[in-house]
């Protein structure tokens, strides 16, 4: 920096004169702009939380209120989950990956477990009931994730009531998660070979009641926003990205479907038995923020349809197993909660310890050491609320992943920000980011 820099204050130290407000791309951008004839300003949007859906930093070059250049700065939430998983057993990996996209934990778990099962060669051995529960939980998770996207997106554009309505519905879904898995998020409920435990008593009837309530309540936001003239002016024609742009940048999910492309892995590459469910892939042809909003609103009903079909299947699978029969892979799934509401019941502990010394030793080794997975590599993908969540797993034949890498949709989708925002007003950047619906836990994994 030169001594004439208007943005720098100096102080004398034993090392000489030191200038503040330096470093990184901010310094170089300010210098570049100072050399141009146009009067432009560089603004940091983020990495504080409001309107950036997490710790996303947007470096915006402005001419007046028009964005001339937009760049994304990521890495503020880096967790090293992919690397950490290389030092954990295959089952412990679930506890890590569920925390990446923390608004869609069950999709992270499902992609990972489908990959492990494919390497093990047990894809067809996963019990039908486990697959049905997985589908039902993922669709509930799609609803809870869309509630955050729709609620916060509306709030950031000045609409308070939709946020209140959306989070009211999300609480109902989180109650279901807590009833089934014991946790509201980051459940680690989907495990290699099945699910962690069976549904509690009367769970299906409770789920059916919740579906009815959700279907009734979803109308509140639909009535408030669909066709609302103020909402339309803030979203129609904003954040435009056509099919060619989406394909070039590798964009998936609602952003891609807003171009009219009906690409949904539940239909195009079915997994967990999705081919046995009747539902529609929702698309629009507007290529803008409004279209992405409409897709998420309409996908809520499709998820409810799938959940209702899953409940019908669960009624016919009463008492069926939820974990593979191979005890060299299967963690205990028929657990009972102790009298204190925590831990395992005494009956369960007696059953494990009372069968035989060999059973106890095997159980101990399974939990502490883990099972071995044949050497090889595999890629599996699921349709998360934000698009294609894929996992590339490599095994060297040991009890831990040799390499784990996720294809996280938020990371790819953020590439579209420049194409959506450059040439638009700074106020429209907020709407564009909301329509992409990035989750930085997934981006910075």
N, C-alpha and C positions, 0 to 999 in steps of 0.2 A: 504493500500500500504506500502511496505517496504521502508526504507530510501535509499536502494540501487537501487531503480527503475530508470532505465536509462531514462524513459520518463517523470519523474516528477521533477519539480523545486520546491523548498520550500521557505517559508517566515515565519518569526516570527510574531505572533499576540498576543493580550492579552489572547486569548483562547489557546495559545500554537502554535506548529508548524503545518502549513497548507501546503498541497501538491496540486499542480495543475494537470490538465489532468487526472481527475478521474471520476468515476461514471458510472453506467449502465453496459450494456453488453460489452462495449469496454474494460473496466478495467478487467473484469473477463476473457475475451477472450485472452487478452495479457498475463495474468498470466498463463492461461492454456497452451498457446503456448510455453511460456518460459520453461515449465516443460517437453516438449516433445523433443525427440532427433532430429526430422526432422526440417529442417530450413523452417519455414512457416511465412507468413506475412498476417496480417489482414488489409483489405482496406475498407474504407467507400466509396461506390458509391452513391452519393446523401447525403442528400435530396435536393441538388440544382436541378434546373430544367433540364438542358441538358441531353439527353439520358435516362432519367428516367421517361419521360412522366408525369411530375408533381413532387410533393414533396414526392417521394418514396425513402426510404433509403435502400440500399442493403449492407449487411455486408458480405463481401467475404473473405474467407480464401484461400490464394493462396500458391501453391508450384511451384515456378517459375512463369510461365504464366498460369498454370493450376488451375482451381477452384476446391478446395477440399471440400468446404462447402459454401453454399449460403443461407442467411436468409433475409427475408423481414422485414423492420421496417416501420410501418405505424402509422398514427395518427397525422401527421404534418399539416393536413388540416381539422381537426375535426370541424364540424359546429353545431352539435346537432340538425339537422333538424328534425329527428324523434321525439325528445322530444319537440321541439318547436311547432310542429304541434298539439300537444295535447292541446295547449292553443290558438288555432285559429279555426275559423269556418271551416266547410267542404270545402267551396269554397276557403277560404283563404289558405287552405293547398296546393292547386295547386301552389301558388306563392312560396312556400317553396320547394316542391319536384322537381320542374323544375330546381332547382339550384344544384341538387346532381351531377349526371353525366352531366356536363355542355356541353358536346359535343353531347348528345342525350336527350335534355330537353323534347321533345315531347313524347318520350317513357316513361319517368318518369310520365308525366302528364296522358298519356293514361292508364297506369297500375293503377294509383291511381283512376282516374275517373271511370274506368270499375268496380273497387271494390266498390266505393260509389254507383254506379248505381245498382250493384247486391244487396247490402244491402237494397237499397230503393225499389227494385223490379221493376225497370223501364228499364231494359236492352232492352226489346223489344219495348219500347216506344221512344227510341232515334231515331230522324228522320233519314231517309236513307241518306239524303244529308249530315248531320253531320258526319255520319260514313264514307262516301266517302271522305269527306274533311280530316278527321282524317287519313285515309289510305294514301292519297296523301301526306299529310304533313309529316307523318312518313317515307315514302319512300324517300322524299327529304332529310329528316334528316339523313337517313341511308347513302345517298350519301355524304352529307357534313361531316359526321363522318368518313367514309372510306377515304375521301380525306385527312383528318388530319393524319389518321393512315398510309396511303401509302406515303404521302409526307414527314412526319417527319421520318418515318422508313427508307426511302431511303436516306434522308439527313444524318442521323446518321451513315449510312454505307458508306458515302462519295459521294453520288450522289446528286448534287445540282439541276439540271434541273427538275427532277420529282417533287421536292418540289414546284418549281415555277409553273409548270403546274397544280399540284393538287390544290394549293390555288387559282389559276386563276378560276378553275371550281367551287371551294367552294364559291367564291364571287357571282357567278351567282345564286347559291342556296340561299345564304343569302339575296340576293336582292328579291327573291320570298317571303321569310319569312317576310321581311320588308314590302313588298307590301300587304300581306294578314293580318298580325297581328300587324304591326307597329314596330316590334322589330326583331333584327337579331338573338338573342338567349335568353334563359330564358323567353319565350313568355307568359307563363300561358294562352295559347290560347285554349287548350282543357279544358272544364269545365264540372262538373257533369251535365249530361243532354244534352250535345251537344258541341258546340264551342262558343267562345266569340262573334264572329260576322261573318256575311256572307262574301263571297268573293266580292271584289270590282268589278266595271264594267270592262269588257274586261280582267279579270284575266285569264280565261281559254285560250284565244288566246295567251297571254303572256307566259303562262306555256308551251303551245305546242311549241312555238318558242325556249324557253329555253331548252326543251328536245332535239330538233334537234341539237342545238348548243353543248350541253353536249355530245350527242352521237358521234358527229364529233370530239370533242376535246379529248375524252377519248382515242382515238387511239394513241395520242402522247406518253402517258406513256406506253401503251401496246407495241408499237414499240420499245421504248427505253429499257425496262427492260425484257420483256418476251423473254427468250432464250439468253439474254446477258450473255456471258461467265463469266465476272467478277461478275455480280449479282448472277449467279448460284453458283459460288464457295463460296460466302459469305452467301448463304441461304440454299442450298441443304444439307440435312443431319444434319442441325444445329437445336438446340432446339427440339430434337426428343421427342415426347410423343405419345404413341400408345393409342388404344381405351381402353384397360384395365386401363391404368393410368388415362385417362380422366374420366371414369366412377367412379373409386375409389375416385377421388378428387372432383367430382361434377362439372366438366368443361363443359361449353356450348359454343355455338356460333361458329365462324370460327375455333377455336382451336379444338373443337370436330369434326366438319365437315371435317377437314383436315385428319381425320383417316378413312374416308369413310362412316361415320355414317350420314345419311341424316335427322338429327333431327333439325327441324325448327318449332317453335310453330305456325307459320302462316299456316302450312300444318297439323301438328299433333293435334293441339288444336286451331282451327281457332277462331278469334275474329274480331269484327268490319266488318264482311262480307268478310274476306279474302278468304273464300271458293268460292266466286263468281269471283275470279280473276285467270287468267291463267298465271302461272309463274313456274319456275323450282327451286328446291333446289340444290345449287351448292355444290359439294363435290370433294375432291381429296383423294388419298390414300398414300400420302407421309409422313404424320405425322410430317412435319418439317416446318421451317420458310417459305420456298418457296411455300409450299402448302397453307399456310394461306394467303400469299400474292396473290396467284392466285385466291383463293376464293373471296377475297375482290374485286379484279379487275373484276371478272365475275359477282359478285352480282350487280355491278353498272348497267349492262344492264338489269338484271331482275327487278331492281327498276324502270328503265325507262319504261319497259313494263307495270308495274302495274300503273304508273302515267298516261300513255297514256289511259289505260282502265278507270281510274278514271275520266279523262277529258271527255271521251265519256259519262259516266254516269252523269256527272255534266251538260252536254249540255241538257240532258233530264230532269233534275231536276231544271231548271231555275225557280226562284221564290219560291221554296219549303222552308219550315222552317229549321232552323239549331239548334233549341233548343226545348226541350220537351214542350208540351202544358201546363203542370201543372204549374200555376203561383205561387204555393207555393214552387216550387223548382227552376224554371227557372229564371235566371238573364236575364235582357234585352240583346238581341243579335242583334236586328236590329238597331244598333247605327249609327248615322251620325256624321261626324266630323264637328266641328265648323269652322267658316270662317277664324279663325286664324291658322287652321291646327291642333289645339289641342282641347281636351275636346269634349263635346257633342254640337250638333247644337241647336240653340234656338228652332227650331221646335220640336226637340225631348224632350227638357225640358218642353215646353208648353204642349206636349201630356201627359207626366207623371203628371204634376201638374194640368192640366186642366180637367182630366177625372173625378176625384172625390176625396174628402178628404180621403175616405177609401183606394183608390188605392195608394195615396201618403203615407199614414201611413204604408200600407202593404209593399210597396217598401222600405221604410226606415227600417222597421223591418227585411226584408229579407237581406238587405245589412249589417246592424249593428249586428243583432243577429244571423242570419243564419237559415237554415231549420233544422228540427229534422230528425234523421235517426234511424229507428227501431233497437232495441238491437239485437246484433248477431255478428258473425265474418265470415270473408270470405278471400279467397286467390285467386288472379287473377294474370295472367302473360302475358307478351308480349315478342316478339322476338326483342330485341334491337340489335344494331350493334355489341355488345360484347357478346350477349347470352341472357339467360333468365332473364328478369327483372320482379320480382314478388313482390306483396305487400300483406301483411297480415294486414287486417284492423279489429279492434274490436270497436264496438259501444255499449254504455250503454243506448242508447235511447235519448241522448242529442244532442246539436248543435255542438259538437266538437268530434273528435276521442278520444276514451278512450285509444287506443294503435295503433300505426302505426309502422310497421317494413317492411323494404324492403329487398328482396333477390337480392343483387346487383351482377351482373356477374363479374365485375372486382375484387371484394373481393374474390370470389371463385377461379377465374382463376389465381390469383396471387399465389395460393398454388402450382401451377405447376412449379414455377420458379426453385425450388431446383432440381426437377426431370429433368428439361430441361438442367440445366446449370452445375451441378456437374460433373466433369470429362472433361469439355470442356475448351477452352481457354477463357480468360477474354474478348477478343474482341467479342466473340460470345454471351456473356451475353447481349450486346447491341442489337444484332439482336433478341434474344429470347424475351426480354422485349418488343421490338417494335412489335413482332408478337402476343403477348398477348394483346397489345393495352389497358393497364389499364388506367382508369381515376380516379385520386385520390379523386376528389370531390364525387364520388360514393362510394369509399372504406371507406372514413372517415366521411360519412354522420352522 
